[in-house]
Amino acid sequence: MAKRSETPARLDDAARAGWLYYVAGRTQDEIAAAMGISRQSAQRLVSLAVAERLIKVRLDHPIAACLELGSQLRRKFGLKHVEVVPSDPGSSSTTIGIAEAAAAEIERWLKRTEPIVLAVGTGRTLKAAVDQLPAIECPNHRIVSLTGNIAPDGSAAYYNVIFSMADAVKARHYPMPLPVLVSSAEERELLHGQQLVRSTLDMSAQADVTFVGIGELGIDGPLCVDGFLEKDEMMELMRGGAVGEICGWIFDADGRLLDNPINERVASAPIPSREASMVIGLAKGKRKFKAIRAAVVGHQINGLITDEETAEFLLKN
């Protein structure tokens, strides 16, 4: 999104310079000459195009080391789909690289000619991936959310991606009109019995492919930061062996869903069948190592998009 301080005309110039540099393959000197500006101005405009995300770059050349890591992960954990992207040692981002790879994979599914049901979870990585999607016309497909779109305070949940997808993807969208967590198992049963919710749950169970984030636990984890769990609730979960969550469903180090009061309150749809469909997790980074390992060991997912550093950890542990 453009900053308020940048005028539309300057962003137009940045887009033009970015196109000339990345698409047309022109040098900065050539861009300066073509636009009637100095080389320094051309350089700043190209940088602005990247900073404002006017330019989105995808790497089409397969990197041998990443391919080999992916192959080893498939064999070790019985995964159906693995994509490993290069690691950036100087970056602390948990989304760069895998967001772009996930966007490309989502786009491949949406460009299929036969009708599909595509299910989505929630989270920062998945939202970053959806933000990378181009406009796609696919009226035969259906996109369904596994998680509720209501935050604890009653507002729209920021990292619920179904509405972001609706902006880019022209397909029928089916949100889950619930919070991620409800107050009790009885309330969940009552809400899940509503016709609108029931039809969304039934559709999610038929998903051909599902894209989910994998969340780490802790007071800095998404469930706490986004206000779904109190700190004492989170610490109690971790003392009980919890290490990660997908769509609010909490699991232990072996990837088993925990039988506890929190999971009884999760209003999300169950994760679709890994035997009958593809469930692809998007995650990387040291903070998520334990959660990612548990998800693949316990077959909560059967596909993974991650980076080299995480892949190497999984292969050693």
Buried (B, 14 or more C-beta within 10 A) or exposed (E): EBEEEEEEEBBEBBBBBBBBBBEEEBEBEBBBEBBEBEBEBBBBBBEBBBEBEBBEEEEEEEEEEBEEBBEBBBEEBEBBBBBBBEBEEEEEBBBBBBBBBBBBBBBEBBEBEEEBBBBBBBBBBBBBBBBBBEEBEBEEBBBBBBBBBBBEEEEEBEBBBBBBBBEBBBBBBBBBBBBBBBEEEEBBEEBBEEEEBEEBBEBBBBBBBBBBBBBBBBBEBBBBEBBBBEEEBBBBBBEEBBBBBBBBBBBBBEBEBBEBEBBBBBBBBEBBEBEEBBBBBBBBBEBBBBBBBBBBBBBBBBBBBBBBBBBBBBEEE
